[in-house]
Amino acid sequence: MRKILYLLAAILVMVGCGKKGGKSAESTDTVVVVEEVAVPMGITEGAYFTDIMGVTPEGAELALSELVGQTDYVLVDFWASWCGPCRRFIPVLKEMYNSMPEGRLEIVSCSVDQEEAAWRAALSEEQMPWPQMREDEAHPCSDIYNVQFIPHTVLIDRDGTIVGVNLEEPQIQEILLAE
């Protein structure tokens, strides 16, 4: 079973964007290294969310717990400025965000960018209307959520229960439009 998980992780890194790297999957000099990773408890559907804290563009700290419970759902989107699939997902998120009635959905984007300037430039280009934060050494958000590739999403309900991890847009829409 462990070998299958390693193989799956390697495929996902090659197809998506590896969390820590800056090269695309099309790069000929990309090396995929799959490590044995202990998956933290609480990062699965049905579990209570784990709080994370990141740094906002203004330099303040933002905790996920400040957002959970304020709307019906919070979607945490792990991304990076250099990740093509992440950047292509942002317009989808904007459309979803703008189509929801007030109080239904909050999104918080958590960047894994190591270069703050690149993150700030992408924020300026993308103009995302929801809260933004970036991880750094003091705020290892993606490590806490065991993010192995990006984009990586976690959907949390008002009560703090994780209702989905890495759902596709139709699955997110189905949950948001239910009830």
C-alpha positions in Angstrom: 0.0 0.0 0.0 2.8 2.4 0.9 4.4 1.8 -2.5 1.2 2.7 -4.2 0.9 5.9 -2.2 4.5 6.9 -3.2 3.8 6.2 -6.8 0.6 8.3 -6.7 2.4 11.1 -5.0 5.1 11.1 -7.7 2.5 11.2 -10.4 0.6 14.0 -8.8 3.8 16.0 -8.4 4.6 15.5 -12.1 1.1 16.4 -13.2 0.5 19.3 -10.9 3.1 21.5 -9.3 5.4 20.2 -6.6 5.1 22.2 -3.5 8.6 23.3 -2.9 10.0 23.5 -6.4 9.8 26.3 -8.9 10.0 24.3 -12.2 7.1 23.1 -14.2 6.4 19.5 -14.8 7.5 20.0 -18.4 11.0 21.0 -17.4 13.6 18.4 -18.4 15.7 18.9 -15.3 12.9 18.3 -12.8 13.7 15.6 -10.3 10.9 14.1 -8.3 11.8 12.9 -4.8 9.1 11.2 -2.9 9.8 11.0 0.8 8.0 8.9 3.4 5.6 11.4 5.0 3.6 10.9 8.2 0.1 12.2 7.4 -1.1 14.4 10.3 -4.3 13.4 11.9 -7.2 15.7 11.1 -6.5 16.4 7.5 -9.2 14.1 6.1 -12.8 14.5 5.2 -15.0 14.3 8.3 -12.2 15.5 10.7 -12.2 18.8 12.5 -9.9 21.3 10.8 -6.4 22.1 12.1 -5.7 25.8 12.6 -2.9 27.4 10.6 -1.6 30.9 10.6 0.1 32.8 7.8 1.4 36.3 7.0 -0.9 38.7 5.2 0.3 41.1 2.5 0.2 43.8 5.1 2.5 41.8 7.4 -0.1 40.8 10.0 -0.8 37.3 11.0 -4.0 35.6 9.9 -5.3 32.4 11.4 -7.7 30.1 9.7 -9.7 30.0 12.9 -10.6 33.7 12.4 -12.5 32.7 9.2 -14.1 29.3 10.1 -17.6 29.8 11.4 -18.0 33.2 9.8 -19.6 31.8 6.6 -21.2 28.4 5.7 -17.9 27.3 4.1 -14.3 28.2 4.0 -12.2 27.0 1.1 -8.4 27.0 1.8 -6.5 27.2 -1.5 -2.8 26.4 -1.3 -1.0 27.9 -4.4 2.1 29.6 -5.6 2.9 32.4 -8.1 5.0 30.0 -10.3 2.4 27.3 -10.5 0.6 27.3 -13.8 -2.3 25.1 -12.7 -2.7 27.3 -9.6 -2.9 30.4 -11.7 -5.4 28.9 -14.1 -7.6 27.9 -11.1 -7.8 31.4 -9.8 -10.4 32.6 -12.4 -12.5 29.5 -11.5 -12.3 30.4 -7.8 -13.3 34.1 -8.6 -16.3 33.0 -10.5 -17.4 30.6 -7.8 -16.8 33.2 -5.1 -18.7 35.9 -6.9 -21.7 33.6 -7.7 -22.3 32.7 -4.0 -24.6 34.7 -1.8 -23.0 36.6 1.0 -22.3 34.4 3.9 -22.1 31.2 1.9 -18.4 31.0 1.0 -15.1 32.5 2.1 -11.9 31.6 0.4 -8.4 32.1 1.9 -5.4 31.6 -0.3 -2.3 30.4 1.3 0.8 30.9 -0.8 3.8 28.5 -0.6 6.0 31.0 -2.5 9.5 31.2 -1.0 10.0 34.6 -2.7 7.9 37.3 -1.2 8.3 39.6 -4.2 7.0 36.9 -6.6 4.0 36.4 -4.3 3.3 40.1 -4.2 3.5 40.5 -8.0 1.1 37.6 -8.5 -1.3 39.2 -6.0 -1.2 42.4 -7.9 -1.9 40.6 -11.2 -4.6 38.3 -9.9 -6.6 40.7 -7.8 -8.2 38.0 -5.6 -11.0 39.6 -3.5 -10.6 37.2 -0.5 -8.1 37.0 2.3 -4.5 36.2 1.4 -1.7 34.8 3.4 1.8 33.3 2.8 3.6 30.7 4.7 7.2 31.2 5.9 9.5 29.4 8.3 7.5 30.6 11.3 4.2 29.6 9.7 4.5 26.2 8.0 0.9 26.0 6.8 1.4 23.5 3.9 3.4 21.2 6.2 0.6 21.2 8.8 -1.9 20.2 6.0 0.6 17.8 4.4 0.4 19.5 1.1 2.4 17.5 -1.4 1.4 19.3 -4.6 -0.5 22.4 -5.6 -3.1 23.6 -6.2 -4.4 21.9 -3.1 -7.7 22.8 -1.6 -9.5 22.0 1.7 -13.2 22.8 2.1 -14.4 23.4 5.7 -17.9 23.9 6.9 -19.3 26.4 9.5 -18.8 23.9 12.3 -15.1 23.4 11.4 -15.5 19.9 9.8 -13.5 19.2 6.7 -16.0 18.3 4.0 -13.5 17.8 1.2 -9.9 17.7 0.2 -8.8 18.4 -3.3 -12.3 18.5 -4.7 -12.8 19.4 -8.3 -14.9 22.5 -9.1 -18.1 20.5 -9.8 -17.8 18.8 -6.5 -17.2 22.0 -4.7 -20.2 23.6 -6.5 -22.4 20.6 -5.6 -21.6 21.0 -1.9 -22.1 24.8 -2.0 -25.4 24.6 -3.9 -26.9 21.9 -1.6 -29.4 22.7 1.1 
